Structures are given as structure tokens and as C-alpha cells.
């Protein structure tokens, strides 16, 4: 049984995450802060460390630095777990040597997958080599994971700035760039035959967009527009293709990312096809709140057309449903701004 050291100062999250990991057949050691975590890591030598960033005593960066500088703990895989979503925070952690980075709130499968992936990689690296068979030396991947690719794009890509409402690219444009969103929110969308806009996805900082076929010279299949002021870095599709071909572990991570994106699109289509207007509206509000990183005290500034487009309903139907939510005390409406007042009830709308 593999041992995980979980370092998290939020007691409820620490207990819930520990229980989740134990149910997945891991032995879990917990620490309420970074200083205790460092001591436990040196004492127990866990198979992997999952660590929050913002903590008392010693923060996550301090924990990683302490374990990396100790000969007995420097090879332990390390995963950051934090509410921080800015690309520069991700970059700092990865540059210090972290193996992965998950943001809160996270899905159970996402955490388990990250842990199992890092444990498997560590096992392969520690496997003794069969010296009876002469093998050509293995070239180390230049990029260990997607985070390092993102850092490379940030450093070496062409930087673009777009004002709210400006197009990054349009449907049928030549697809010659892959973009990394550094700041802001971007929507991708298509026009239906009747001239109605359908939003296909929403992207926030640290997301990729602009992927099309690497094998065929296909144009973009949708348009991308800034929902709020946005900054992006871009590399040519040929450069990205070359990097992926030379880095096997990176190509596997990218394949998983694109697979997850397809699952999200499928879920959205099922919601649009089978959910009630009320549920479509509620889920769309929750989706925008998550993407825009808005809590219950922050207004969501988004057009009714964009909301209706994501929900897959007529704008008039959306407006009537929002009025109903307001009367029920679920939301507050002031001009174009919408504030969620009762998150729990909004999640339960059917």
C-alpha cells in the first residue's frame, strides 16, 4: 500500500481528502501545516506528498524547498493543491520542482489520477535496469509535463492582448497557432444556420485553445472571442507538433487533456438536449461563476445573449427564468449584473 503525506491547514478539507484517499487504498498521513509536514516527511518517507500552498508556519513553497534540499526526501513526488489559479503561481511551483499542480475545488478522479500518474512515473524511474541487454541511451524528455510546456510558451510565444469583445480568431480562419490564455476569459462559439450563436466552451487563465488537427491543414472550426480583457501567448501549430513528437510523456498528458475536454463538451450537449429551461439556466450561471471565479458576494457581469447561448435556450426564455430566480431569492439582478444569493438552492434547481 502506497503512503501519501497530505499537508493541508483546512481541517475539514484535510479530513475529507484523507478519507477519499483511504477509500482508494492509500495509507494517509496528515499534517495541519508546513512545519509539521516537513518533519513527518523526513520521519516516514512517504511515496508522494500532496501539499497546500497558503498555510501557517511554513507555506507550500517552503515545504517543497525543504524536502528538495534534503537527500532522503528530494526524490519524493510532490503535488501542489491550492486555490491559486494564476499562471504565475503555477509556474513558480513547477519551476521549484513540483511534479503536478491541482486547483481547488478538484474532482475526486482528478486527484486520484494525478497521484497514480506520479507514482507510476516514480516507479519507472526507480526500476533497476537489465544490464544484460545493451540498450541505446534514452533521451530525457525536454518537457516533463504540460506545466513546463506552458512555461515555455509563456517565455517564447508571441504575446497578444485583446479587449473585451475582440476576436482572437474566427471560424474558417487558417489554424496556424495554439494559444495559452494568460489572463482573462475567452469563449469559443459557432453560428447555427438560423444565425443563432452557440457557445461551445469557456476558457480561463492557464487553458489552451485553438487546437485543430495536426495531420490535416484544417481551418478553425469555431470562433474565439474575449469575454473580458485577455492576454494570450501563442506558438505555431508546427512548433507545438514538433515538441509533442519529441516528448512522449507530454503527448500522453495532452491526449488526456483533450479527452477531458471532449467529455465536458458531451456533458454540455446532454444538458442542452435533456435539461429543463430552469436547470439549463441555473447550470449556466454556476458555470460562468466558476469560470469567472466569482463567489456569492461578487456580481457576474455577462451578457444575456452569452448566457442564453451557453444554455442553448432563447434569450427571452432565459430572461423570464432569471426573473423567476430573482423572485425566489436565488439571485439578485442589477442592470447586466447578476449576483448569486443562494448557491445551494441554485445547484438543486431541476
Buried (B, 14 or more C-beta within 10 A) or exposed (E): EBEBBBBBBBEEBBEEBBEBBEEBEBBBBBBBBBBBBBEBBEEEEBBBBBBBBEBEBBBBBBBBBBBBEEEEBEEBBBBBBBEBBEBEBBBBBBEBEBBBBBBBEEEEEEBBBBBBBBBEBBEEEEEEEEEEEEEEEEEEBEBBBBBBBBBBBBEEBEEBEBEEEEEBBEBEBEBBBBBBBBBBBBBBBBEEEEEBBBBBBBBBBBBBBBBBEBEEEEEBBBBBBBBBBBBBBBBEBEBBBEBBEEBEBBBEBBEEBEEBBEEEEEEBEEBBEEBEBBBBBBBBBBBBBEBBEBEEEEBBBBEBEBBBBBBBBEBEBBBEBBEBBBEEEBBEBEEEEBBBBBBEBBEEBE
